[in-house]
Amino acid sequence: MDLTHVDEKGVKMVEVGHKEEVFRRAVARGRIRLKPETIELIKEGKTRKGNVLASAQIAGILAVKRTPELIPLCHPIPLTGVDISFEVGEDYIEATCEVRAYYKTGVEMEALTGVSVALLTIWDMVKAVEKDEKGQYPTTRIYDVRVVEKVKGDV
């Protein structure tokens, strides 16, 4: 298949006007691997840029709200709730993003965007201590970003 051109159908948003508005919920999760020393700095509140997890939480929530601006064919959805939480391990932080709405289409992309931006924010806030002597990131990585639950309808 030649991917260098757009066929006669072009690109378009999926029509959802005929769908009924129902409760939608999606939970996404992902991890960032960090050096144990970095994890300790985060726990002790001793990073140069400030409170890493609070900043990541706010960034993730903002990202959820801006998902249709970032992903071209996502519908703007009237969200009813967003929660971002963290589990801190010895050499990782796991972020979980839950998004809720009553609408005609799901909120998985919003949840994935929220967890991804939260993890990217953590990386940004600790990159100075994660770099090695060559300025590289041999330990740091974001991984296992996925949707862990999707709900459609009353629960």
C-alpha positions in Angstrom: 0.0 0.0 0.0 1.3 3.4 -1.0 1.1 5.6 2.1 2.5 8.7 0.4 -0.9 10.0 -0.6 -4.4 10.3 0.9 -7.1 8.3 -1.0 -10.3 9.9 -2.3 -12.0 9.3 1.1 -9.5 11.6 2.9 -9.4 11.7 6.6 -12.5 12.3 8.8 -13.8 12.1 12.2 -16.1 9.1 13.0 -19.8 10.2 13.1 -21.2 9.8 16.6 -24.3 12.0 16.4 -26.6 9.0 16.2 -25.2 7.4 19.4 -26.8 7.6 22.8 -25.0 9.4 25.6 -24.0 6.9 28.2 -21.5 6.7 31.1 -18.0 6.1 29.8 -14.9 5.3 31.9 -11.4 4.4 31.0 -8.3 3.7 33.1 -4.8 3.8 31.7 -1.6 2.9 33.4 2.1 3.2 32.6 5.5 3.2 34.3 8.7 5.2 34.3 11.9 3.5 35.4 14.2 5.7 37.4 17.4 5.2 39.4 16.7 4.3 43.0 18.5 7.5 44.0 16.1 9.5 42.0 13.1 7.8 43.6 14.5 8.7 47.0 14.9 12.4 46.0 11.3 12.4 44.9 10.1 10.8 48.1 12.1 13.3 50.2 10.9 16.3 48.1 14.5 17.2 47.3 14.3 17.6 43.5 15.5 20.9 42.0 12.2 21.5 40.1 9.9 21.0 43.1 7.1 18.5 43.8 7.4 16.0 41.0 4.2 14.0 41.6 2.0 17.1 42.1 3.4 18.6 38.9 2.9 15.4 37.0 -0.7 15.1 38.3 -1.6 18.6 37.2 0.1 18.1 33.8 -1.7 14.8 33.2 -5.1 16.4 34.0 -4.4 19.3 31.7 -3.4 16.9 29.0 -6.6 14.9 29.3 -8.6 18.1 28.8 -6.5 18.9 25.7 -6.6 15.5 24.0 -8.7 16.6 21.0 -6.1 19.4 20.4 -3.2 16.8 20.4 -4.8 13.9 18.6 -6.3 15.2 15.3 -9.5 13.0 15.0 -10.5 12.7 18.7 -13.9 14.2 19.6 -14.0 16.9 22.2 -15.8 15.2 25.1 -17.5 16.9 28.1 -15.5 15.2 30.9 -17.1 14.7 34.3 -14.0 13.6 36.1 -10.3 12.9 35.9 -8.1 11.2 38.6 -4.4 10.6 38.4 -2.6 8.7 41.0 0.9 7.2 41.5 2.5 4.1 43.0 6.2 4.6 43.9 8.4 1.5 43.7 12.1 1.0 44.3 13.1 1.9 40.8 9.8 3.0 39.1 6.8 5.2 39.4 3.5 3.8 38.1 0.9 6.4 37.0 -2.8 5.6 36.7 -5.2 7.9 34.9 -9.0 7.4 35.2 -11.3 9.5 33.0 -15.1 9.7 33.2 -17.8 11.2 31.0 -21.4 10.8 29.9 -21.0 10.9 26.1 -21.4 9.2 22.8 -17.8 7.9 22.5 -15.2 6.5 24.8 -12.5 8.2 26.8 -9.6 5.8 26.3 -7.5 8.3 24.3 -7.9 10.8 27.1 -6.8 8.3 29.7 -3.8 7.3 27.6 -2.8 10.9 27.0 -3.1 11.8 30.7 -0.9 8.9 31.9 1.6 9.6 29.1 2.0 13.3 29.9 2.2 12.6 33.6 5.1 10.2 33.0 6.8 12.7 30.6 6.5 15.4 33.2 8.2 13.1 35.8 11.0 12.5 33.3 11.4 16.2 32.6 11.5 17.1 36.3 14.3 14.6 37.2 16.3 14.5 34.0 19.2 16.3 35.5 19.8 13.5 38.0 18.9 10.7 35.6 21.6 11.6 33.1 25.0 9.8 33.1 28.4 11.5 32.6 27.8 11.5 28.8 24.4 13.2 29.1 22.5 10.0 28.2 19.7 8.2 30.0 20.8 4.6 30.4 18.2 3.7 33.1 15.3 6.0 32.4 12.5 4.7 30.2 8.7 4.9 30.0 7.1 1.6 29.4 3.9 -0.5 29.6 1.5 2.3 28.8 -1.9 0.7 28.2 -5.6 0.8 28.8 -6.4 -1.5 31.8 -10.1 -0.9 31.9 -12.9 0.5 29.8 -16.5 0.8 30.8 -19.5 1.7 28.7 -22.9 2.1 30.3 -24.2 2.1 33.9 -22.0 0.5 36.5 
